[in-house]
Amino acid sequence: MKTILLKNRPKGKPSVSDFEFVENDSPLDIKDGELLLDTTYVSVDPYLRGRMSDAKSYVPPFELNKPVHSGIVAKVIASKHKEFNNGDYLAGMLNWSTQQVSNGEGLTKVDGEKAPLSTYLGILGMTGLTAYLGLTEIGKPKKGETLVVSGAAGAVGSVVGQIGKILGLRVIGIAGSDEKVDMLKSKFGFDEGINYNTTEDMTAAIAKAAPNGVDVYFDNVGGPISDAVLFNINHFARMIICGAISVYNNTELPKSVSVQPFLVKNSALMQGFIVSNYSEKFPEAMKHLSTWLAEGKLTYSETVVEGFENIPQAFIDLFDGKNKGKMIVKI
Ligand SMILES: NC(=O)c1ccc[n+]([C@@H]2O[C@H](COP(=O)([O-])OP(=O)(O)OC[C@H]3O[C@@H](n4cnc5c(N)ncnc54)[C@H](OP(=O)(O)O)[C@@H]3O)[C@@H](O)[C@H]2O)c1
């Protein structure tokens, strides 16, 4: 059994040396009410970066020299638990370990016949819920409005844009390469795409792509990209602050434009959120996501990295945009 521990709190961009691999050869025993789980898929997510630092946040930081954990799909290989049987696949927050014992708390059964197991970590999991609930609960999108999405080719962003299209909006995505921009339009049905790495004047590029201004902004990245969107917002615009990956590795306070004048002038709303704020709406959101997926109205992309030993690097690669859609590690 192999486990990955957090060895150091990363300074700036995380590196593989911030993690330690430990191996334990003694067999894992289970008691009544417990399960033995074999890890199948591991989700790596930008928010884990926050938990690796000891700054105050909405969840406690990871402890040093303890296992890192994230969303995982695992197979039950031994069970003394009433609800779960051998051969079941379960999803939930688990340790970065090849095998582990669990009491089943917080784990839900997932059905690999209904959808590929990896999708329970993406479009039918936390990132799909984040996309749906952030957009509908805060964005309150109306048909005919213009939606801009940053981090558009990632797990959350690619779903946000597609839901925007289902709801009848004009959708503009911002991503980091021409290949990603092509994918936004050809695979996910976005109306326009902007490659922020090759665009000198983002404010002008957004104005060109959104000639009627921006009504809803789904922000996954923060920083200068989001500053450029501010210059293009309409009256009563809604800015959904989902994440700020462009500043997660900053070691100094980022410099940004002052948002207040934009909010006042436009009677605009800017609201951050954590998907768990809307946990009572998860069943409703999941119903929409799974129905649209089954009907072919939603699709998804995954970057699947193989091998337990590659989990830390897959996580680090999120900060270099190496993923298209959801970044997942297959064990
Ligand atoms: N609030 C919540 O409850 C919640 C839940 C889930 C996720 N989130 C947040 O939502 C955001 C997206 O998460 P995700 O899981 O869907 O990740 P993701 O978008 O699949 O992966 C991260 C992407 O961020 C982009 N990126 C990296 N560095 C960047 C930079 N300096 N500037 C602009 N873009 C950069 C990269 O794409 P490019 O190639 O386009 O640069 C990369 O592929 C993250 O900020 C995450 O923390 C929030």
PDBQT file of the ligand as one rigid body, heavy atoms in Angstrom, charges set to zero:
ROOT
HETATM    1  N1  LIG A 401     -15.897  27.701  -5.512  1.00  0.00    +0.000 N 
HETATM    2  C1  LIG A 401     -15.934  26.379  -5.575  1.00  0.00    +0.000 C 
HETATM    3  O1  LIG A 401     -16.673  25.693  -4.866  1.00  0.00    +0.000 OA
HETATM    4  C2  LIG A 401     -15.043  25.715  -6.570  1.00  0.00    +0.000 A 
HETATM    5  C3  LIG A 401     -15.215  24.358  -6.915  1.00  0.00    +0.000 A 
HETATM    6  C4  LIG A 401     -14.377  23.802  -7.902  1.00  0.00    +0.000 A 
HETATM    7  C5  LIG A 401     -13.406  24.586  -8.499  1.00  0.00    +0.000 A 
HETATM    8  N2  LIG A 401     -13.247  25.880  -8.103  1.00  0.00    +0.000 N 
HETATM    9  C6  LIG A 401     -12.265  26.760  -8.750  1.00  0.00    +0.000 C 
HETATM   10  O2  LIG A 401     -12.624  26.842 -10.105  1.00  0.00    +0.000 OA
HETATM   11  C7  LIG A 401     -11.463  27.034 -10.898  1.00  0.00    +0.000 C 
HETATM   12  C8  LIG A 401     -11.406  25.959 -11.985  1.00  0.00    +0.000 C 
HETATM   13  O3  LIG A 401     -11.257  24.692 -11.361  1.00  0.00    +0.000 OA
HETATM   14  P1  LIG A 401     -11.195  23.370 -12.227  1.00  0.00    +0.000 P 
HETATM   15  O4  LIG A 401     -11.228  22.226 -11.305  1.00  0.00    +0.000 OA
HETATM   16  O5  LIG A 401     -12.199  23.475 -13.317  1.00  0.00    +0.000 OA
HETATM   17  O6  LIG A 401      -9.728  23.464 -12.839  1.00  0.00    +0.000 OA
HETATM   18  P2  LIG A 401      -9.380  23.456 -14.402  1.00  0.00    +0.000 P 
HETATM   19  O7  LIG A 401      -9.961  24.704 -14.986  1.00  0.00    +0.000 OA
HETATM   20  O8  LIG A 401      -9.783  22.154 -14.961  1.00  0.00    +0.000 OA
HETATM   21  O9  LIG A 401      -7.804  23.508 -14.406  1.00  0.00    +0.000 OA
HETATM   22  C9  LIG A 401      -7.104  24.654 -14.135  1.00  0.00    +0.000 C 
HETATM   23  C10 LIG A 401      -6.923  25.538 -15.398  1.00  0.00    +0.000 C 
HETATM   24  O10 LIG A 401      -6.600  26.844 -14.970  1.00  0.00    +0.000 OA
HETATM   25  C11 LIG A 401      -5.937  27.509 -16.019  1.00  0.00    +0.000 C 
HETATM   26  N3  LIG A 401      -4.861  28.340 -15.474  1.00  0.00    +0.000 N 
HETATM   27  C12 LIG A 401      -3.762  27.915 -14.793  1.00  0.00    +0.000 A 
HETATM   28  N4  LIG A 401      -3.002  28.980 -14.461  1.00  0.00    +0.000 NA
HETATM   29  C13 LIG A 401      -3.630  30.080 -14.969  1.00  0.00    +0.000 A 
HETATM   30  C14 LIG A 401      -3.335  31.481 -14.957  1.00  0.00    +0.000 A 
HETATM   31  N5  LIG A 401      -2.245  31.982 -14.361  1.00  0.00    +0.000 N 
HETATM   32  N6  LIG A 401      -4.205  32.322 -15.584  1.00  0.00    +0.000 NA
HETATM   33  C15 LIG A 401      -5.306  31.846 -16.184  1.00  0.00    +0.000 A 
HETATM   34  N7  LIG A 401      -5.645  30.537 -16.217  1.00  0.00    +0.000 NA
HETATM   35  C16 LIG A 401      -4.817  29.669 -15.610  1.00  0.00    +0.000 A 
HETATM   36  C17 LIG A 401      -5.361  26.420 -16.946  1.00  0.00    +0.000 C 
HETATM   37  O11 LIG A 401      -5.994  26.532 -18.212  1.00  0.00    +0.000 OA
HETATM   38  P3  LIG A 401      -5.412  27.512 -19.380  1.00  0.00    +0.000 P 
HETATM   39  O12 LIG A 401      -4.604  26.646 -20.279  1.00  0.00    +0.000 OA
HETATM   40  O13 LIG A 401      -6.636  28.043 -19.999  1.00  0.00    +0.000 OA
HETATM   41  O14 LIG A 401      -4.568  28.540 -18.700  1.00  0.00    +0.000 OA
HETATM   42  C18 LIG A 401      -5.755  25.115 -16.271  1.00  0.00    +0.000 C 
HETATM   43  O15 LIG A 401      -6.093  24.109 -17.182  1.00  0.00    +0.000 OA
HETATM   44  C19 LIG A 401     -10.274  26.996  -9.955  1.00  0.00    +0.000 C 
HETATM   45  O16 LIG A 401      -9.919  28.323  -9.618  1.00  0.00    +0.000 OA
HETATM   46  C20 LIG A 401     -10.828  26.274  -8.736  1.00  0.00    +0.000 C 
HETATM   47  O17 LIG A 401     -10.146  26.601  -7.557  1.00  0.00    +0.000 OA
HETATM   48  C21 LIG A 401     -14.050  26.448  -7.162  1.00  0.00    +0.000 A 
ENDROOT
TORSDOF 0
